[in-house]
Amino acid sequence: MDYLQIASQYKEPSIKGRYIHLDTILPILERLRLHIEITYIEKSVQGRNIHQVQIGMGKIKILMWSQMHVNESTTTKGLFDFFNFLSSDSDLAKQIKDKYTLLFIPMLNPDGAFLYTRENATAIDLNRDALDRTQPETQLLYTVYNEFKPDYCYNLHDQRTIFGTTDFDLPATISFLSPAYNVAREYNEIRLKAIYVINRMNAVLQNYIPNQIGRFDDSYNINCSGDYFTSQNTPTILIEAGHFKNDYERDRVRNYIFIALLCSLDAACENVIVDKELTNYLNISQNNKCFYDFIFKNVKIIENNEEKIINFAAQYDEELYEGHIRFVAKIVKINDLNNFKGHVEYDCENGLYFSNGLHFPNIGDHANFTINNLIEINNGLIII
Ligand SMILES: [Zn+2]
């Protein structure tokens, strides 16, 4: 089956880029309401509606939520593509709706979505609020969980561009985790059920993004929702959308989220891997913090009248600016970059650095400079 073709076919055209908030999704929800059951179930701290989408009448119940961290919008785009697919009359969509009851909360944190922050309006990280449940958004998630009693949970996030796959030096475009249920990080039947689903997703995705799939660290924190739900005996799958070369808007990566969701529910993918579930899971490359957006190599600087050759790295800050996300490249590390790669790398061939009257960079500076007064780098990129 050509999953990528299906992802393209059902891509929701009215939602793209990184700044996805309630006003972006409301018109689509209105349109989808003709085909699927959509309710708003609770209000956020600032009184915005949190929506719930229910599809299917099957026995197996799955609860999925996205934008708990709201600058992490790729999985919301993937969900809306998936809603288009599920509301179509394709045979596969019908099979899935017969087998599963799917409950989605496609934007758990609508206040933060406007502000483009990780946290909610009271500056609380909702993924560290599982046990205390101090916030209405977290309380809502747990009320839905308790009433719906899902057989599985999918906890949908984005990860930063710093993550790559160990041994491959490639970006971790999609990463998975079956969260731990105890400090010892033991594997039990509940985790193995999540692992089985992850292995199915991984087996298919490797065809599209070989060696760009990562496995997240399973350090235990009961205040993280995935760890909490696993400890409550619900297999939970953490999915992180990551970087694909040049896809900072993540409109390509959303396809892989769609594929992960679809193949996890497609009966045709069952038993792709029949044994050695844990071994196969542990064979997924570990997520590794090994990337910067830019690395500049062999740069001559003059500091305290001394000439030196250095390497330095720059990373994009994401800033909300006039209704869209602006990527601003800033210098974040000087030297000690042996174990790092840049999504973009430049060999400056011992050319002399110059910026703002100085021949050396400082941490926090914008990546705007010249080399030998000849090559101009603006916002991390060479201007030709
Ligand atoms: Zn997150």
Residues whose N, C-alpha, C, O or C-beta is under 5 A from the ligand:
A	BS01	ZN	H69 E72 H157 D158
